[in-house]
Amino acid sequence: MLKFFPILFALNPLTSCSPVVHPPEPRPAVMPALQEQAFVGTWIEVLPGSDGDSYVFTATGQVENGAGNTQRYTGWRLENGRLVLTLETPGAGRKDQPYIVEKITPDALRIRPEGSDWARVFRAG
């Protein structure tokens, strides 16, 4: 037994230092109990190297865009626990875009389009 003691001692650090891998936490499909009032106000999209685009969500479901883009959001609503933005594009008309709300606080909003891992991040304006 003493012959094998140095070998066991030498192998012990290899087995005890192996990293523990935890599976990623699942994202909620729908954020529970979204309140429309939490969305009302000015939201500025955080964009690297830019001041960001601003959007004003009104209590009546309108969106006022601060950006001069040809694509403009004209309305918003909550539907089945998702934020639905109405996008209006010249020549293409109107289209509803559902977003999963990953986070909403008085200071921050993070949404991502359904079926995408790309998130849009906003700060309160």
Summary of the structure (lengths in Angstrom):
residues: 125
radius of gyration: 23.7
end to end distance: 71.0
largest distance: 83.3
contacts: 272
relative contact order: 0.17
helix: 12%
strand: 42%
